[in-house]
Amino acid sequence: MAAILLSGNEAIARGAWEAGVAVGVAYPGTPSTETLQNLVLMEDVIAEWAPNEKVALEVAAGVSMGGRRALVTMKHVGMNVAADPLFTLAYTGVSGGLVVLVADDPGMHSSQNEQDSRNWGPFARVPVLEPSDSAEALAFTKLAFELSERFDIPVIVRSVTRISHSKGLVEVGERIEAEPKPYEKDAAKWVMMPAMARKRRLDLDERMRALTEWAESDEGPDTVHEGSTELGVVVSGVAYQYVREALPEASVYKVALGFPLAAERIKRFAASVDRIAVVEEADTYLAKSLLAMGIPVEETSLPADGELSPGKVSSAFGMGEPETRAGIEGLPPRPPLMCPGCPHRGAFYALRKARATVTGDIGCYTLAALQPLAAMDSCVCMGAGIGMAHGMALAGASTEKKPVVGVIGDSTFAHSGVTGLMHMAYNAGVGTIAILDNRITAMTGHQGNPVTGRTLSGRQNRELDLEALCAAMGIEHVTVVDPHDLAETERVVKEEVARDELSVIIMRAPCALLLKEREAVYAVNDEACTACGACIRLGCPAISSVEGGKAFIDVTLCVGCAQCVQVCRFDAIEPAGPACDIGGV
Ligand SMILES: Cc1ncc(C[n+]2csc(CCOP(=O)(O)OP(=O)(O)O)c2C)c(N)n1
């Protein structure tokens, strides 16, 4: 056995591998993404990107039904997409162990909302294990596979950003080859039509009862750190770290199994201390559960949203001040921006010119909502840009002077945009949809997707032919344009939004980070620059405004996309140097 430094995600991948997992499948999403990116590097495992989380879970369900162990990973909102199979898989149960990693993002570092995935436990009646560090991330993933097979149930491993992305020492072990279980036809277990489902519903309660009994026994995974009897704190996951640091004297009950809770053990702990409190972030899942058990949980002034920290915990218990942001106060704000040379910039330049109301979606292009482009009007969830464009048109909000355009990236289109577009085509919707095909899932770190055809194991498979797909839906007006060509993109957008029909514009140009060479770099000719600000309004990080409002191009950032050259009416932007290798990824 050796101890190595692993992030929570690396440890989960390792734990799955040690447990003999046969297949890992996922759709990327921060903070879960690296789990599968690590698993694919390991031997004797098949790892695949799915177009979305629902498909990922269904593939894993098939692996399980086929008798092998499967891991599915996703970010918290991914579970909303995968919830449909999840709820019924609790009824069917498993054959090979089925484990779902759900990584939450309290504080929304890179998410559109804050969800507490512990709630899926009681909602779907699925056990939830919660590691509090990398070592537990590995151990609980292995345990999850055991529990899944022993209690015939999919098991959720719930992580959060701080567990998934911080590193800790982990004892790693060998892989245990899980014996494949031969598939046997069993309609009462696998065909969830009402008559069978009613029986499995009762069976599920029985399985949950057996699991609870196990959790209450000495084998149960919850642990107690014995400290002073004055204060007892109940925690789960990362909150354990904050509490041990902020309240070193307190006794701490660490919930490892977030559902079903070992209520009797928790009650015994509560009875052993004078005061009992709960520390948890983003939701009051444990506090509500303990109150329902009749435990007199103290109220604290812990924030109801966002991430906790040792400082927030100690100040809530009257032991000091919360951390200040002194280190960063006074520094200029640095809002996120699209990269220099990003093709999305050209797309939004043209959409703004067309005075379009843009129902947007999630990807790097969501940054177009910020100044100076300020060219996106909504962002709700993956795929929503298309349905909302149709809905706005139904509401009469799309006019000739202010047309509504739905905008979506290639990965997001494959994830859940296809069905929205099908809805528009089927219902004779009128409007324009722009698919920003930058040949990659850029936002989550350059994963392949069905549109690019590049798989998780690096194979180049079939590319989804967007033009043919639109044609198959009967959409007659499908135009492909290079968004770096601003005049042409502007012309196509104006033409398409004027139609009284459904049209699709595929704006296709590779992500700037895929470029291996830059065409040329550009510089501003001071004499010719009139400080009109047109190039600044593109929001390119390579261009800044210097003395007198004149533009300046940082040649170390410029990748030569030449969008600024096209918006300068005074020919003040000129080639400044030859092409060179920029070492794209
Ligand atoms: C249901 C769900 N799954 C995953 C994510 C994480 N996520 C946000 S955007 C995105 C993909 C963006 O790729 P693409 O649409 O191609 O746009 P790009 O970033 O390349 O511009 C992903 C995976 C999410 N927000 N919601």
The ligand as a Gaussian input file, in Angstrom:
#p B3LYP/6-31G(d) Opt

LIG

1 1
 C      -27.007000      19.729000     -17.000000
 C      -25.650000      20.337000     -17.088000
 N      -24.595000      19.536000     -17.345000
 C      -23.355000      20.070000     -17.440000
 C      -23.156000      21.415000     -17.278000
 C      -21.753000      21.995000     -17.359000
 N      -21.558000      22.708000     -18.636000
 C      -21.848000      24.002000     -18.759000
 S      -21.655000      24.543000     -20.317000
 C      -21.139000      23.065000     -20.858000
 C      -20.767000      22.782000     -22.276000
 C      -20.454000      23.936000     -23.099000
 O      -20.034000      23.512000     -24.352000
 P      -20.572000      24.162000     -25.676000
 O      -22.052000      24.223000     -25.668000
 O      -19.965000      23.450000     -26.816000
 O      -20.049000      25.659000     -25.586000
 P      -18.534000      26.236000     -25.490000
 O      -18.181000      26.322000     -24.051000
 O      -17.649000      25.326000     -26.286000
 O      -18.620000      27.598000     -26.085000
 C      -21.132000      22.164000     -19.825000
 C      -20.702000      20.779000     -19.967000
 C      -24.290000      22.211000     -16.982000
 N      -24.205000      23.512000     -16.766000
 N      -25.511000      21.646000     -16.914000

